[in-house]
Every structure is written in structure tokens, then in C-alpha cells.
Amino acid sequence: MASIEFSPGIQEVPTQVRVLKSKTGNRGSAIFRFEELKSDTQNILGMRMIDEEGELTTRNIRAKFLNGEFKALEVTYDMETEAEWDRFLRFMERFSAANQMGMA
């Protein structure tokens, strides 16, 4: 089963995922938005995407606040090669199926 975690053992589901690919097709990014978290936002250092193939990680995380109140985390996962892109898409297919997420 595929999962996303900020803290070990605590699974999270993003509110939104945007996937972008360069015009040349050799670079890409996925931008995850999390508006409701189970993890303590004070201790987040990175995001792990885990499935049967292994683990993908990123530390590119930005917290969004409005009037001092937490609103969301935005996490960017960058892919530099076609192999990284393909691996990420396999993870997202598994994660989407496991969490009843539609692909638009």
C-alpha cells in the first residue's frame, strides 16, 4: 500500500496535487497541498512517499499562515530525469487507488 508521511507511522492525504512537466519533458515537479494534518506541524522536516518499490523524499516544504493561523502546507517534489518521473507516476497511481483519489 502507498502512503505519504511527515511523521513516521502517521499517514496523510493531500487536499490537492498538481503535477507539472517541462516543455522538453525531462524535468517535472509535483506540488502537494495539505490543509488538514494529523502530524504536529512543529516537527515536520520532510515528506516521505512510501510504497512497495521503496521511498521518495523531499524537504521542500512551505507552511502557509493567515493572521498567524495555520492554513496549509505546500510540498514540492522535483524530478530531474525521466526515470524519476516514471517512478513518481507509479507511486501516485498506487496512492490514488489506495485513497480513492480521482485524477483530473
C-alpha distances in whole Angstrom, upper triangle without the diagonal:
4,7,10,13,17,17,15,13,14,11,13,13,16,19,20,19,22,21,25,26,29,32,32,29,28,27,24,23,20,21,19,21,20,23,21,20,19,20,23,24,27,25,22,23,20,17,14,11,8,6,7,10,11,12,14,17,20,22,24,24,27,27,29,32,35,38,36,33,29,28,25,23,23,21,22,20,22,22,25,25,24,21,20,20,18,15,15,15,12,10,11,11,7,7,10,9,7,10,13,14,17,18,22
4,7,10,14,15,14,12,13,10,11,11,13,16,17,15,18,18,21,23,26,29,29,26,25,23,21,19,16,18,15,18,17,20,19,17,17,18,21,22,25,22,20,20,17,13,10,7,6,4,7,9,10,10,11,13,16,19,20,20,23,24,26,29,32,35,33,30,27,25,22,20,20,17,18,16,19,19,22,22,21,19,17,17,16,13,12,12,10,7,8,9,6,5,9,9,7,9,12,12,15,16,19
4,7,10,12,11,9,9,6,7,8,11,14,15,14,17,18,21,23,26,29,30,26,26,24,21,19,16,16,13,15,14,17,16,14,13,14,17,18,21,19,16,17,14,10,8,6,5,7,10,12,11,10,11,12,14,17,18,17,20,21,23,26,28,31,30,27,23,22,19,17,17,15,16,15,18,19,22,23,22,20,18,18,17,15,13,14,13,9,10,11,9,6,10,11,8,9,12,13,16,17,20
4,7,9,10,9,8,6,5,7,9,12,13,12,15,16,19,21,25,28,29,25,25,22,19,16,13,13,11,12,11,14,13,11,12,11,15,15,18,16,13,14,11,7,6,5,6,9,13,14,12,10,9,10,11,13,15,14,16,17,19,22,25,28,26,24,20,19,16,13,14,12,13,12,16,17,21,22,22,20,17,17,18,15,12,14,14,10,10,13,11,8,11,13,11,11,14,13,16,17,20
4,5,6,7,6,5,6,9,10,14,15,15,18,19,22,24,27,31,31,28,27,24,21,18,16,15,12,13,11,14,13,10,10,8,12,12,14,12,10,11,9,6,5,7,8,11,15,16,13,11,11,10,11,12,14,13,16,16,19,21,24,27,25,22,19,18,15,13,14,12,14,14,17,19,22,24,24,23,19,20,21,18,15,18,17,13,14,17,15,12,15,17,14,14,17,17,20,21,23
4,7,9,7,8,8,11,12,15,16,16,19,20,22,25,27,31,32,29,28,25,22,19,16,15,12,13,11,14,12,9,9,7,9,9,11,9,6,7,6,5,6,9,11,15,18,19,16,13,12,10,10,10,12,10,13,13,16,18,22,24,22,20,16,16,14,11,12,11,13,14,17,19,23,25,26,24,21,21,23,20,17,20,20,16,17,20,18,15,18,20,18,17,20,19,22,23,25
4,6,6,8,9,13,14,18,19,20,22,24,26,28,31,35,35,32,31,28,25,22,20,19,16,16,14,16,14,11,9,6,8,10,11,8,7,9,9,8,9,11,12,16,19,20,17,14,14,12,13,13,15,14,16,16,19,21,24,26,23,21,18,19,16,14,16,14,17,17,21,23,26,28,29,27,23,25,26,22,20,23,23,19,19,22,20,17,20,22,19,18,22,22,25,26,28
4,6,8,11,14,16,20,22,21,24,25,28,30,32,36,36,33,32,29,27,24,22,21,18,19,17,19,17,13,11,9,11,13,14,11,11,11,11,10,9,11,11,14,16,18,15,12,14,13,14,15,18,17,19,19,22,24,28,30,27,25,21,22,20,17,19,17,19,19,22,23,26,28,29,26,23,25,25,22,20,23,22,18,19,22,19,17,20,21,18,18,22,22,26,27,29
4,6,10,13,16,19,21,21,25,26,29,31,34,37,37,34,33,30,28,25,23,22,19,20,17,19,17,13,11,10,13,15,17,14,13,15,14,12,11,12,11,13,16,18,15,14,15,15,17,18,20,19,22,21,24,26,29,31,28,26,22,23,21,19,20,19,21,20,24,25,28,29,30,27,25,26,26,22,21,23,21,18,19,21,18,16,19,19,16,16,20,21,24,26,28
4,7,10,13,16,18,19,22,24,27,29,32,36,37,34,33,30,27,24,21,20,17,17,14,15,13,9,7,7,10,12,15,13,12,14,13,11,11,12,12,14,17,19,17,15,16,15,17,17,19,17,19,18,21,22,25,28,25,22,19,19,17,16,18,17,19,19,23,25,28,29,30,28,25,25,26,23,21,22,22,18,18,20,18,15,17,19,15,14,18,19,22,24,26
4,7,10,13,15,16,19,21,24,27,30,33,34,31,30,28,25,22,18,18,14,15,12,14,12,9,8,8,12,14,17,15,13,15,13,11,10,10,10,12,15,17,16,14,15,14,16,17,18,17,19,18,20,22,25,28,26,23,19,19,16,15,16,15,18,17,21,23,26,27,27,26,23,23,23,20,18,19,18,15,15,17,14,11,14,15,12,11,14,15,18,20,23
4,7,10,12,13,16,18,22,24,28,31,32,29,29,26,23,19,16,15,11,11,8,10,9,7,7,8,12,12,16,15,12,15,13,10,10,10,11,14,17,19,17,15,15,14,15,16,17,15,16,15,17,19,22,25,23,20,16,15,13,12,13,12,15,16,19,21,25,26,27,25,22,22,22,20,17,18,18,15,14,16,14,11,12,15,12,10,13,13,16,18,20
4,7,9,10,14,16,19,22,26,29,30,27,27,25,21,18,14,13,9,9,7,9,8,8,9,11,15,15,18,18,15,17,15,12,12,11,13,14,18,19,18,16,16,15,16,17,17,15,17,16,17,19,22,25,24,20,17,15,12,12,13,12,15,15,19,21,24,26,25,25,21,20,21,19,16,16,17,14,12,14,13,9,10,12,10,8,10,9,13,14,16
4,5,7,11,13,16,20,23,26,28,25,25,22,19,15,12,10,6,6,5,7,8,9,11,13,15,14,18,18,15,17,14,11,13,12,14,16,20,21,20,17,16,15,15,16,15,13,14,14,14,17,19,23,22,19,15,13,10,9,9,10,12,13,17,19,23,24,24,24,21,19,20,19,15,16,17,14,12,14,14,11,10,14,13,10,12,10,12,13,14
4,7,10,14,17,20,24,26,29,26,27,24,20,17,13,11,8,6,5,6,8,10,13,15,17,16,20,20,17,19,17,15,16,15,18,20,23,24,23,21,19,19,18,19,17,15,15,14,14,16,18,21,21,18,15,12,9,10,10,12,14,16,19,21,25,26,26,26,23,21,23,22,18,18,20,17,14,16,17,13,12,15,15,12,12,10,12,13,13
4,7,10,13,17,20,23,25,23,23,21,17,14,10,8,6,5,7,9,11,13,16,17,20,18,22,22,19,20,18,15,16,15,18,20,23,23,23,20,18,18,17,18,16,15,15,15,14,17,19,22,22,20,17,14,11,11,10,11,12,14,16,18,22,24,23,24,21,19,20,20,16,15,18,16,12,15,16,13,12,15,16,13,13,10,11,10,11
4,7,10,13,17,20,22,19,20,17,13,10,7,6,5,6,9,12,14,15,18,19,21,19,23,22,19,20,17,14,15,13,16,18,21,21,20,18,16,16,15,16,15,14,15,16,16,19,21,25,25,22,19,16,13,12,10,9,10,11,13,15,18,20,19,20,17,15,16,16,12,12,15,13,10,12,14,12,11,14,15,13,14,10,11,9,10
4,7,10,13,16,18,16,17,14,11,8,6,5,7,9,12,15,17,18,21,22,24,22,25,25,21,21,18,16,17,15,19,20,23,22,22,20,17,17,16,17,15,15,15,17,17,20,22,26,26,24,21,18,15,14,11,10,10,10,12,13,17,18,18,19,16,14,16,16,13,12,15,14,11,14,16,14,13,17,18,16,17,13,12,10,10
4,7,10,13,15,12,14,11,7,6,4,6,9,12,15,18,20,21,24,24,26,24,27,26,22,22,19,16,17,15,18,19,22,20,21,19,15,16,15,17,15,16,17,19,20,23,25,29,29,27,24,21,18,16,13,12,10,9,10,11,14,15,14,16,13,10,12,13,10,10,13,13,10,13,16,14,14,17,19,18,18,14,14,11,11
4,7,10,12,10,11,9,5,5,6,8,11,14,18,21,23,24,27,27,29,26,29,28,24,24,21,19,19,18,21,22,24,23,23,21,17,18,16,18,16,17,18,21,21,25,26,30,30,29,26,23,20,18,15,13,11,10,10,10,12,13,13,15,13,10,13,15,12,12,16,16,14,16,19,18,17,21,22,21,22,18,17,14,13
4,7,8,6,8,6,4,6,9,11,15,18,21,24,27,27,30,30,31,29,31,31,27,26,22,21,21,19,22,23,25,23,23,21,18,19,17,20,17,19,21,24,24,28,30,34,34,32,29,27,24,21,18,16,13,12,10,9,10,11,10,13,12,9,12,14,12,12,16,16,15,17,20,20,19,22,24,24,24,21,20,16,15
4,5,5,7,5,6,9,12,14,18,21,24,27,30,30,33,32,34,31,33,33,29,27,24,23,24,22,25,26,28,25,25,24,20,21,19,21,19,21,22,25,26,30,31,35,35,34,31,29,26,24,20,18,15,14,11,10,10,11,11,15,14,11,14,17,15,15,19,20,19,21,24,23,23,26,28,28,28,25,23,20,19
4,5,8,9,9,12,15,17,21,24,27,30,33,33,36,36,37,35,37,36,33,31,28,27,27,26,28,29,30,28,29,27,24,24,23,25,22,25,26,29,29,33,34,38,38,37,34,32,29,27,23,22,19,18,15,14,13,13,13,17,16,14,16,19,18,18,21,23,21,23,26,26,25,28,30,30,30,27,25,21,20
4,6,8,10,13,16,19,23,26,29,32,35,35,38,37,39,36,38,37,33,32,29,27,27,26,28,28,30,27,28,26,23,24,23,25,23,26,27,31,31,35,37,40,40,40,37,34,31,29,25,23,20,18,15,13,12,11,11,15,15,13,15,18,18,18,21,23,22,23,26,27,26,29,31,31,31,28,27,23,22
4,6,7,11,14,17,20,23,27,30,32,33,35,34,36,34,36,35,31,29,26,25,24,23,25,25,26,23,24,23,20,21,21,23,22,24,26,29,30,34,36,39,39,38,35,33,29,27,23,21,18,16,13,11,10,9,8,12,12,9,12,15,14,14,17,19,18,20,23,23,23,25,28,28,28,25,24,20,20
4,7,11,14,17,20,24,27,30,32,32,34,33,35,33,35,33,30,28,24,23,23,21,23,24,25,22,22,21,18,19,19,21,20,23,25,28,30,33,36,39,39,38,35,33,29,27,23,20,17,15,11,8,7,6,6,9,10,8,11,13,13,14,17,18,18,20,23,23,24,26,28,28,29,26,25,22,22
4,7,11,14,17,20,23,27,29,29,31,30,32,29,31,30,26,24,21,20,20,19,21,22,24,21,21,19,16,17,16,18,16,19,21,25,26,30,32,36,35,34,31,29,26,23,19,17,13,11,8,6,5,6,7,10,9,8,11,13,12,13,16,17,17,19,22,21,22,25,26,27,27,24,24,21,21
4,7,10,13,17,20,23,26,26,28,27,29,27,29,28,24,22,19,17,18,16,19,20,22,20,20,18,14,15,14,16,14,17,19,22,23,27,29,33,32,31,28,26,22,20,16,14,10,9,6,5,7,8,9,11,9,7,10,12,10,11,14,15,14,17,19,19,19,22,23,23,24,21,20,17,17
4,6,10,13,16,20,22,22,25,24,25,23,25,24,20,19,16,14,15,14,18,19,22,20,19,17,13,13,11,13,11,13,15,18,19,23,26,29,28,27,24,22,19,16,12,10,7,6,4,6,9,11,12,13,10,9,12,13,10,11,15,14,13,16,18,17,17,21,22,21,22,19,19,16,16
4,6,10,13,16,19,19,21,21,23,21,23,22,19,18,15,12,13,12,15,17,20,19,18,16,12,12,11,13,11,12,14,16,17,21,24,27,27,25,22,20,16,13,10,8,6,5,7,8,12,14,14,15,12,10,12,12,9,10,13,12,10,14,16,14,14,18,19,18,19,16,16,13,14
4,7,10,13,16,16,19,19,20,18,21,20,17,16,14,12,14,13,17,19,22,21,20,17,14,13,11,12,10,10,11,13,14,17,20,24,23,22,18,16,12,10,7,6,5,7,9,11,15,17,18,18,15,13,16,16,12,13,16,14,12,16,17,15,15,19,19,18,19,16,16,14,14
4,7,10,12,13,16,15,17,15,18,18,15,15,13,10,12,12,15,17,21,21,19,16,14,13,11,12,11,9,10,12,13,16,19,22,21,19,16,14,10,8,6,5,6,8,11,14,18,20,20,20,17,15,18,17,13,14,16,14,12,15,16,13,13,17,17,15,16,13,15,14,14
4,6,9,10,14,14,16,14,17,18,14,16,14,12,14,14,18,20,24,24,22,19,17,16,14,14,12,10,10,10,10,13,15,19,18,16,13,10,7,6,5,7,9,12,15,18,21,23,24,24,21,19,21,20,17,17,20,17,14,18,18,15,15,18,18,15,17,14,15,15,15
4,6,7,10,11,13,11,15,15,13,15,13,11,14,14,17,20,23,24,22,19,17,16,15,15,14,11,11,10,10,12,15,18,17,14,11,9,5,5,7,8,12,14,17,20,24,26,26,26,23,22,23,22,18,19,21,18,16,19,19,15,15,18,17,14,16,14,16,17,18
4,7,10,12,13,11,15,16,14,17,16,15,17,18,20,23,27,27,26,23,21,20,18,18,16,13,12,10,9,11,12,16,15,12,9,6,4,7,9,11,15,17,21,24,27,29,30,30,26,25,27,26,22,23,24,21,19,22,22,18,18,21,20,16,18,16,18,19,19
4,7,9,11,10,14,15,14,17,16,15,17,17,20,22,26,27,25,23,22,20,19,19,18,15,14,12,12,13,15,17,16,13,9,8,7,9,12,14,17,19,23,26,29,31,32,31,28,27,28,26,23,24,25,22,20,22,21,18,18,20,19,15,17,16,19,20,21
4,5,8,8,11,12,11,14,14,12,14,15,17,20,24,25,23,20,19,18,17,17,17,14,14,12,13,14,16,19,17,14,10,10,9,9,12,13,17,18,22,25,28,30,31,30,27,26,27,25,22,23,24,21,19,22,21,17,18,20,18,15,18,17,20,21,23
4,7,9,12,12,11,15,15,13,15,16,17,20,23,25,23,20,20,19,19,18,19,16,17,15,16,17,19,21,19,16,13,14,12,12,15,16,19,20,24,27,30,32,33,31,28,28,29,26,23,25,25,21,20,23,21,18,19,21,18,16,19,18,22,23,25
4,6,9,8,8,11,12,11,13,15,16,19,23,24,22,19,19,16,16,15,17,14,15,13,15,16,19,21,19,16,13,14,12,11,14,14,18,19,23,25,29,31,32,30,27,27,28,26,23,25,25,21,21,24,22,19,20,22,20,18,21,21,24,25,27
4,5,6,7,11,12,13,15,18,19,23,26,27,24,21,21,18,18,16,17,14,14,12,15,15,18,19,16,14,11,14,13,12,15,16,19,21,24,27,30,33,34,33,29,30,31,28,26,28,28,25,24,27,26,22,24,26,23,21,25,24,27,28,30
4,6,6,9,11,12,15,17,20,23,27,27,25,21,20,17,16,14,14,11,11,9,11,12,15,17,14,12,9,11,10,9,12,13,17,19,22,25,28,31,32,32,28,28,30,28,25,27,28,24,24,27,26,22,24,26,24,22,25,24,27,27,28
4,6,9,12,14,17,20,22,26,29,29,26,23,22,19,17,14,15,12,12,10,13,13,16,17,14,13,11,14,13,12,15,15,19,21,24,27,30,32,34,33,30,30,32,30,27,30,30,27,27,30,29,25,27,30,28,26,29,27,30,31,32
4,6,9,11,14,17,19,23,26,26,23,20,19,16,15,12,14,12,13,12,15,16,20,21,18,17,14,16,15,13,15,15,18,19,22,25,28,30,32,31,27,28,30,28,25,28,28,25,25,28,27,24,26,29,26,25,28,27,30,30,32
4,6,8,11,14,16,20,24,24,20,17,16,13,11,9,11,9,10,10,14,15,19,21,18,17,14,15,13,10,12,11,14,15,19,22,24,27,29,28,24,25,27,24,22,24,25,21,22,25,24,21,23,26,24,22,25,24,27,27,29
4,7,10,14,16,20,23,22,19,16,14,11,9,6,9,8,10,11,15,17,21,23,20,19,16,18,15,12,13,11,13,14,17,19,22,24,27,25,22,23,25,23,20,23,24,21,21,25,24,21,24,27,25,24,27,25,28,28,29
4,7,10,13,17,20,19,16,12,11,7,6,4,7,7,10,12,16,18,22,25,22,21,17,18,15,11,11,9,10,11,13,16,19,21,23,22,18,19,22,19,17,20,21,17,18,21,21,18,21,23,22,21,24,22,25,24,26
4,7,10,13,17,16,14,10,8,6,5,6,8,8,11,13,16,19,23,25,23,21,18,18,14,11,11,8,9,9,12,15,18,20,21,20,16,17,19,16,14,17,17,14,14,18,17,14,17,20,18,17,20,19,21,21,23
4,6,10,13,13,10,6,6,5,7,9,11,12,15,17,20,23,26,29,27,25,21,21,17,14,14,11,12,10,13,15,18,19,20,18,15,16,17,14,12,15,15,11,13,16,15,12,16,18,16,16,19,18,21,21,23
4,7,10,10,8,6,5,6,9,12,13,14,17,19,21,24,28,31,29,27,23,22,18,15,15,12,12,10,13,14,17,18,18,16,13,14,14,11,9,12,11,8,9,12,11,9,12,14,13,13,17,16,18,18,20
4,7,8,6,5,7,9,12,15,17,17,21,22,25,28,31,34,32,30,26,25,22,19,18,15,16,14,16,16,19,19,19,17,14,15,15,12,11,13,11,8,10,12,10,9,13,14,12,14,17,17,19,19,22
4,5,5,7,9,12,15,18,20,21,24,25,28,31,34,37,35,33,29,28,24,22,21,18,19,16,18,17,20,20,19,16,15,15,14,11,11,12,9,7,10,11,8,8,12,12,11,13,16,16,19,19,22
4,6,8,11,15,18,21,23,24,28,29,32,35,38,41,39,36,33,32,28,26,25,22,22,19,21,19,22,21,20,17,16,17,15,12,13,14,10,9,12,12,9,11,14,14,13,16,18,19,21,21,25
4,7,9,13,17,20,22,23,27,29,31,35,38,41,39,37,33,32,29,26,25,21,20,17,18,17,19,17,17,13,12,14,12,9,11,12,9,8,12,13,11,12,16,16,15,18,20,20,22,21,25
4,7,10,14,17,19,21,25,26,29,32,36,39,37,35,31,30,27,24,23,19,19,16,17,16,18,18,18,14,13,15,14,10,11,14,11,9,13,15,12,13,17,17,16,18,21,21,23,23,26
4,6,10,13,16,17,21,23,26,29,32,35,33,31,28,27,23,20,19,16,15,13,14,14,16,17,17,14,12,14,14,10,10,13,12,9,12,15,13,13,16,18,16,18,21,20,22,22,25
4,7,11,13,14,18,20,23,27,30,33,31,29,26,25,21,18,16,13,12,9,11,11,13,14,15,13,9,11,12,9,8,12,11,9,11,14,13,13,16,18,17,18,21,19,21,20,23
4,7,9,11,15,17,20,24,27,30,28,27,23,23,19,15,14,11,10,8,10,11,14,15,17,15,12,14,15,12,11,14,15,12,14,17,16,15,18,20,19,19,22,21,23,22,24
4,6,8,12,14,18,21,24,27,25,24,21,20,17,13,11,8,7,6,8,10,13,16,18,17,13,14,17,14,12,16,17,14,15,19,19,17,19,22,21,21,24,21,23,22,24
4,6,9,12,16,19,22,25,23,22,19,19,16,12,11,8,8,8,10,13,16,18,21,20,16,18,20,18,16,19,21,18,18,22,22,20,22,25,24,23,26,24,26,25,26
4,7,10,13,17,20,23,21,21,18,17,14,10,8,6,5,7,9,12,15,18,20,20,16,17,20,19,16,19,21,18,18,22,22,20,22,25,24,23,26,23,25,23,24
4,7,10,13,17,20,18,17,14,14,10,7,6,4,7,9,12,15,18,21,23,23,19,19,22,21,18,20,22,19,19,22,23,20,21,25,24,22,25,22,24,23,24
4,7,10,13,16,14,14,11,11,8,6,5,6,9,12,14,18,21,24,26,26,22,22,25,24,21,23,25,22,21,25,25,22,23,27,26,24,26,23,25,24,24
4,7,10,13,11,10,7,8,6,5,6,9,12,15,18,21,24,27,29,29,25,25,28,26,23,25,27,24,23,26,26,23,24,27,26,24,26,23,25,25,25
4,7,10,9,9,6,5,5,6,7,11,14,17,20,23,26,29,31,31,28,27,30,28,25,26,29,26,24,27,28,24,25,28,27,24,26,23,25,25,24
4,7,6,5,5,5,7,9,11,14,17,21,24,27,30,33,35,35,31,31,33,32,28,30,32,29,27,31,31,27,27,31,30,27,28,26,27,28,27
4,5,5,7,7,10,12,14,18,20,24,27,30,33,36,37,38,34,33,36,35,31,32,35,32,30,33,33,30,29,33,32,29,30,27,29,29,28
4,6,9,10,13,15,18,21,24,27,30,34,36,39,41,41,38,37,40,38,35,36,38,35,33,36,37,33,33,36,35,32,33,31,32,33,32
4,7,9,12,14,17,20,23,26,29,32,35,38,40,40,36,36,39,37,34,35,37,34,32,36,36,32,32,35,34,31,33,31,32,33,32
4,6,10,12,15,18,22,25,28,31,34,37,39,39,35,34,37,35,32,33,35,32,30,33,33,29,29,32,31,28,29,27,29,30,30
4,6,8,12,15,18,21,24,28,31,34,35,35,32,31,33,32,28,29,31,28,26,29,29,25,26,29,27,24,26,24,26,27,27
4,7,10,13,17,20,23,26,30,32,33,34,30,29,31,30,26,27,29,26,24,27,27,24,23,27,25,22,24,21,23,24,24
4,7,10,13,16,19,23,26,29,30,30,26,25,27,26,23,24,26,23,21,24,24,20,20,24,23,20,21,19,21,21,21
4,6,10,13,16,20,23,26,27,27,23,22,25,23,20,21,23,20,19,22,22,19,19,23,22,19,21,19,21,21,21
4,7,10,13,16,20,22,24,24,20,19,22,21,17,19,21,19,17,20,21,18,18,22,22,19,21,18,20,19,19
4,7,10,13,16,19,21,21,17,16,19,18,14,16,19,16,15,18,19,16,17,21,20,19,21,18,20,18,19
4,6,10,13,16,17,18,14,14,17,16,12,15,17,15,14,18,19,17,18,21,21,20,22,19,20,18,19
4,7,10,13,14,14,10,10,13,12,9,12,14,12,12,16,17,15,17,20,20,19,21,19,20,18,19
4,7,10,12,12,9,9,12,12,10,12,15,14,14,17,19,18,19,22,23,22,24,21,22,19,20
4,6,8,9,5,6,9,9,8,11,13,13,14,16,18,18,19,22,23,23,25,22,22,19,20
4,7,8,7,8,11,12,11,14,16,16,17,20,21,21,23,25,26,27,28,26,26,23,23
4,5,5,6,9,10,11,13,15,16,17,19,20,21,22,25,26,27,28,26,26,23,24
4,5,5,6,9,10,11,12,14,15,17,19,20,21,23,24,26,26,24,24,21,22
4,5,5,6,9,10,11,12,14,16,17,18,20,22,23,24,26,24,24,21,23
4,6,5,6,9,10,11,12,14,16,16,18,20,21,22,24,22,22,20,21
4,5,5,6,9,10,11,12,15,15,16,18,20,21,22,20,19,17,18
4,5,5,6,9,10,11,13,14,15,17,19,20,21,19,19,16,18
4,5,5,6,9,10,11,12,14,16,17,18,20,18,19,17,19
4,5,5,6,9,10,10,12,14,15,16,18,16,16,14,17
4,5,5,6,9,10,10,12,14,15,16,14,14,12,14
4,6,5,6,9,10,11,13,14,15,14,15,13,16
4,5,5,6,8,10,11,12,14,13,14,13,16
4,5,5,6,8,10,10,12,10,11,10,13
4,6,5,6,9,10,10,9,10,9,13
4,6,5,6,9,10,10,12,12,16
4,5,5,6,8,8,11,11,15
4,6,5,6,5,7,8,11
4,6,5,7,8,10,14
4,6,8,11,13,17
4,5,9,12,15
4,7,10,13
4,7,10
4,6
4
